[in-house]
Amino acid sequence: MRRPAALGVTLLAAATLAVGGCARGRDSEQRPEVQPAGEQVEVPAAREELSEERAREIVVEATGVAADEVTVLSRETEGEVATIVADVPAHEKLLSPGGDRKERDERRPRREAVEMRWDLRADRLTDILWTERLQFADEEPVSPQEAERTARELMEEWFPEVPVAMTMQPPHRLNRPVYVVLWRGEDDGVLTGDRVVVQVSAVSGLPIAYSQRVADQRPSPDEIDVTHEQAIEAARETLAEAGVEHAEEMRLEAELVLSSPAHPEGGPAWTVTQAGRGRRGVAIVDAMSGDVLETASLVGQSSGAEDDNGEAPERR
C-alpha cells in the first residue's frame, strides 16, 4: 500500500450522513440480487485480545512511521473494531506549543498522539485522529484547493474501490481553522452509505482527521419497499403516540440511505428530520419494513440529521 512521504492519515470518528433530496429510478436488471439483511450479516466469532505487536503494526500501516518510533499507549477490541491510542513522532509542519515552527531540539524530539479505529474483519482503517493538530495562529495560509489536494490523497490511499460514484462536496471552513472535505456515494441521486470525511488544518495544511465508511449492503433504489411519504407518516405516527405536540402539523423531510449506519444490519433506511433551519432529527425508518428503528427527542438531540462534521447540513 503506497503512502505519501510527507502526509500522515487522520481519521475522525464520523457523524451520520447529511439529509437532502432523493432521486430514484435506475434500471436494476443488471444488478446482483440483494439478499435480506438478516442473511448477509454474519455473527462474528469471539476475538482474542489485540496484542501490542499487532497494534503497533496497525499504527505503522496507518501513519507510515517506523515501528521503533511507535509507543502504543492503549489498545482494546470491541466486536470487529480495534481502538488504539499511540504516541508517534510529530510531523515537521506541526507548530510548536508557542505557535511557531522553531527548529526542534534534537535531544528532545517532539511527539504527538494519534487515536484510531481499525476494522479487523475488513482489515482497513475506519478513522484516525491526530489530537494535537487543531492549532490556532495569526496566519492561516492554506487554501481550499490545498486542503482538497491533501484530502484527495488520503482518500485515494485508504478508500477501497466501490461500484458507485463518490461525489465530492467543495471544501468549506468551520468556525475554527479547519477545512472539511466530504465525499458521499450516490446511486441515481440516492445516498449509498459510502462516505469519506477529511478535516485539514488551515494553519499547517496537515490532515487533522479522516473517517470512512463502506456500505454494508448495495440494494437498488428500485428495490426499496417503503416510499418517502410512508416513511414520513410512520415517523409522524410515532411522534403523535409519544405525545409530541403538533405532530400532525409538523413539516417533516426524509432522505433514503441504501446502507444506513443507523440500521442494525447496515440495511436501507429513511432518515426523517424536522424541516427548517437546523433540520433536527426525528426518526430512522426501515426502508423495507416501515418499522421505526430509532427516534430522537425534539429537544436538543438529533438522530442522524447532522452532517459529517457535526453541524447542521445545508439544504440541497
Buried (B, 14 or more C-beta within 10 A) or exposed (E): EEBEEEBBBBBBBBBBBBBBEBEBEBEBEEBEEBEEBEEEBEEEEEEEEBEEEBBBEBBBBBBBBEEEBBBBEEBEBEEBBBBBBBBBBBBEBBBEEEEEEEEEEEEEEBEBBBBBBBBBEEEBBBBBBBEBBBBEBEEBEBEBEBBBBBBBBBBEBBBEEEEBEBEBBEBBEEEEBBBBBBBBBBBBBBBBBBBBBBBBBBBBBBBBBBBBBBBBBBBBBEBBEBBBEBBBBBBBBBBBEEEBEEBEEBEBBBBBBBBBBBBBBBBBBBBBBBBEEBBBBBBBBBBBEBEBBBBBEBEEEBBBBBBBBEBBBEEE
